[in-house]
Amino acid sequence: MVKIFDSAATAISAIENVSKISASKADLKGMLATGTGEPSHVRVLFGEVDLATLMQLAIDFKISDAALARAYLHAREVYGAYNPEMDEIAQEMGIAVLPSDAT
């Protein structure tokens, strides 16, 4: 039997492991596109879900790399999400200057 990786199920599971509030694919799409949503969900999505899964979700939902990076930066600023790999991507894309680079 071939097992197919479901990135949405992986992300939803991670979110629901820390929150009593359920999450859906529509919620994921909105969070990935805008960086907004239920605060605990946004923090887990951008802070705990690995980069490969985030990138696959963005592809699945037709969200550009730039939009994903901007959404992450919003999530970092507003909700305290932290993902060093996403920081690096945003910086490489010229979307963000990290605080340590601003001096």
Summary of the structure (lengths in Angstrom):
residues: 103
radius of gyration: 13.5
end to end distance: 54.6
largest distance: 54.6
contacts: 306
relative contact order: 0.15
helix: 67%
strand: 0%
